[in-house]
Amino acid sequence: MTIWNLGSINLDLVYGMDRLPGRGETVSAATKAEFLGGKGANMSVAVARAAARVCHIGAVGADGRWAVERLMEYGVDTGHIVQVDVPTGHAIVAVEGSGENQIIIFPGANRDIPVERLRAALTQAQTGDFLVMQNETNAQIEAARLGHDMGLTVCYAAAPFEAGAVQAVLAYLDLLILNAVEAEQLEHALGRPVTDLAVRDVIVTLGARGARWISTERGSDQVFAARQVQAVDTTGAGDTFTGYVLAGLDRGMPMPQAISQAVLAASIMVTRRGTADVIPDLKDLQDLIQD
């Protein structure tokens, strides 16, 4: 099967800081590095490194050819990435010693994906394929509705979080992934707990504490503990988790096994500085298990 990803593509400018700046404050950076990023690109790379097939649907500007080539190198099908007359998206990421970060995103081409290209891409999808989206592109509602009507398994990674964006696609979702803060915000917006959502599977990531899986079909609520590590950069850990969950499910794993694998991958990711370029592959997970 195939995982179709309507996803963002960014240049990530990552600055290492002794501490994150406060409001109105100027703080010098100790280091600077450039990475392929964007939640969409991160997830596509994670899926590919977890040994599943992923087709990325997205857009870059004339300055973004390098990003498409990098995705190809990592095993992502880039045949549905288009070039538009808008600069490629980018993010400015500040990371302090503890691994916590602040991120400023310029959406650029990510908000200019032609809807007709989305439709053309999904005509190649088959029942049983997966469709994943994040809140960094346009055309999310169109994609969710089309994916649902086609019988795809529709997943939404609710970040950057906007309650309205989640509500707009909620009726079409089979899987919703969000972090603990986002879950609280969604509960406040909807006036009911996430356990009451009409979504088959809800996963709430809990950072260093692991992840929580709510199966509305089974009426179950299960927590998966995280491996304890010294985090140096949490950027991209959630995207790595999502990509590994989807790849595991696509490869036929039951949900508990897919989540356990994803939690392990995310625990490796937070020990590395960077985004898509440093996402672990299956060999990294296997080496860790063997140790």
Sequence and secondary structure as in RCSB ss.txt:
>XXXX:A:sequence
MTIWNLGSINLDLVYGMDRLPGRGETVSAATKAEFLGGKGANMSVAVARAAARVCHIGAVGADGRWAVERLMEYG
VDTGHIVQVDVPTGHAIVAVEGSGENQIIIFPGANRDIPVERLRAALTQAQTGDFLVMQNETNAQIEAARLGHDM
GLTVCYAAAPFEAGAVQAVLAYLDLLILNAVEAEQLEHALGRPVTDLAVRDVIVTLGARGARWISTERGSDQVFA
ARQVQAVDTTGAGDTFTGYVLAGLDRGMPMPQAISQAVLAASIMVTRRGTADVIPDLKDLQDLIQD
>XXXX:A:secstr
  EEEE   EEEEEEEESS   TT     SEEEEEEE HHHHHHHHHHHTT  EEEEEEE GGGHHHHHHHHHTT
 EEEEEEE SS  EEEEEEEETTS EEEEEE GGGG   HHHHHHHHTT  TT EEEEETTSS HHHHHHHHHHH
T EEEEE  S  HHHHHHHGGG SEEEEEHHHHHHHHHHHTS GGGSS SEEEEE GGG EEEEETTTTEEEEE 
      S  TTHHHHHHHHHHHHHHTT  HHHHHHHHHHHHHHHTTSSSSGGG   HHHHHHHHH 
